[in-house]
Amino acid sequence: MSRADPLETLQDSLRGAPIIWKGDYPYFIHPISDGIPRMEAEVLRATRDLIVDMVDWSEIDIVVSVEAMGSHCLQR
């Protein structure tokens, strides 16, 4: 298991993210923001480490996140 700098790991994964254009807006596709493509464990660990280090957890009483954003696309 690599113990690279978490910010460098996340930045490297973003540099490799595909970009599509929606009109005049460049939109990158990345597992952190979109849930696809499948996320590498190292990127997830790096993201976790960055969040844990940056958040003042004494001010947090609930964590809310987006769940299954694209699941409606899979229904028949």
C-alpha positions as CSV (number, residue, x, y, z in Angstrom):
1,M,0.0,0.0,0.0
2,S,1.4,3.4,-1.0
3,R,1.6,6.2,1.6
4,A,2.0,9.0,-0.9
5,D,0.9,12.6,-0.1
6,P,-2.9,12.5,-0.1
7,L,-3.2,15.9,-2.0
8,E,-0.8,14.6,-4.7
9,T,-2.7,11.4,-5.0
10,L,-6.0,13.3,-5.5
11,Q,-4.5,15.8,-7.9
12,D,-3.0,13.0,-10.0
13,S,-6.4,11.3,-10.2
14,L,-8.0,14.6,-11.3
15,R,-5.3,15.2,-14.0
16,G,-6.3,11.9,-15.5
17,A,-10.0,12.5,-15.4
18,P,-11.8,12.7,-18.8
19,I,-13.4,16.0,-19.7
20,I,-16.6,16.4,-21.7
21,W,-18.1,19.6,-22.9
22,K,-21.7,20.6,-21.9
23,G,-22.2,23.6,-24.1
24,D,-19.4,26.0,-23.2
25,Y,-18.7,24.3,-19.9
26,P,-15.9,21.7,-19.5
27,Y,-17.2,19.0,-17.2
28,F,-14.7,16.5,-15.7
29,I,-15.8,13.0,-14.8
30,H,-14.3,11.7,-11.6
31,P,-15.4,9.1,-9.0
32,I,-15.3,11.7,-6.2
33,S,-17.8,14.0,-7.9
34,D,-19.8,11.5,-10.1
35,G,-19.4,8.0,-8.6
36,I,-18.0,6.8,-11.9
37,P,-15.7,5.4,-13.0
38,R,-14.9,3.0,-10.2
39,M,-12.8,4.6,-7.6
40,E,-9.3,3.3,-6.7
41,A,-8.9,2.6,-3.0
42,E,-5.8,4.9,-2.9
43,V,-7.9,7.8,-4.1
44,L,-10.6,7.1,-1.6
45,R,-8.1,6.9,1.2
46,A,-6.4,10.2,0.1
47,T,-9.8,12.0,0.0
48,R,-10.7,10.6,3.4
49,D,-7.3,11.8,4.9
50,L,-7.7,15.3,3.4
51,I,-11.2,15.7,4.8
52,V,-10.3,14.3,8.2
53,D,-7.3,16.7,8.5
54,M,-9.2,19.8,7.2
55,V,-12.5,19.6,9.1
56,D,-13.0,20.9,12.7
57,W,-15.0,17.9,13.9
58,S,-16.0,19.6,17.1
59,E,-18.3,21.7,15.0
60,I,-19.9,18.8,13.2
61,D,-23.0,17.0,14.5
62,I,-24.3,15.3,11.3
63,V,-22.7,14.2,8.0
64,V,-25.0,14.3,4.9
65,S,-23.9,13.0,1.5
66,V,-25.4,12.4,-1.9
67,E,-26.5,8.8,-2.4
68,A,-27.1,7.0,-5.7
69,M,-27.3,10.1,-7.8
70,G,-27.5,8.1,-11.1
71,S,-29.7,5.2,-9.9
72,H,-32.8,6.5,-11.7
73,C,-30.9,6.0,-14.9
74,L,-30.6,2.3,-14.3
75,Q,-34.4,1.7,-13.7
76,R,-36.4,0.2,-16.5
